[in-house]
Amino acid sequence: MIRTYLGGLLALLAGLLAPQAHAQSTDTMSVTGASKVRVVEPISIVNISDLRFGTLMQPTTNGIVEVAADGAVTTNLDLSTFPNGRAPARFTVLGEAQRRFIIFVPNRINISNGTSTMRVDRFRTNLDRGFGRFDAVGSYDLYVGGRLHVDANQEPGSYSGTFEVAVLYL
């Protein structure tokens, strides 16, 4: 008799714990998601003035002229006869107000007079490690300096070349 009660109790518990079969429901459950986007002004950069190393006397030894982003000039050449005309390149960078950006400048370029070249390297900007932030109206004045390598008896002439400055939003 105890066995019958115990067997019935186990059958009852098994029935309660067993998954119930349900008829297939046509009810569905759904949830909605959101989609968002923020459109910002495209970033742009405008060349205001070029990097200028000025006028040099043909040297008898190798030398350098470095124009810093702040306009300071250092050299081991005699520039006393031509004191003006040296300045960093200036660009205006435009974008979304208060947004951060990064600037990339080249490692080096060559400038030429058509038959002879000189190397420009050590490009530096007025930004700490190339990172900047736009002001309240979305503008930033960027200055780029560099170092010119002049060979002994460098061929006279007007030398020029181009360099790229890239700017990206962060």
Secondary structure, 3 states (H helix, E strand, C coil): CHHHHHHHHHHHHHHHHCCCCCCCCCCCCCCCCCCCCCCCCCCEEEEEECCEECCCCCCCCCEEEEECCCCCEEECCCCCCCCCCEECEEEEEECCCCCEEEEECCCEEEEECCCCEEEEEEEEECCECCEEECCCCCEEEEEEEEEEEECCCCCCCCCECCCCCEEEEC
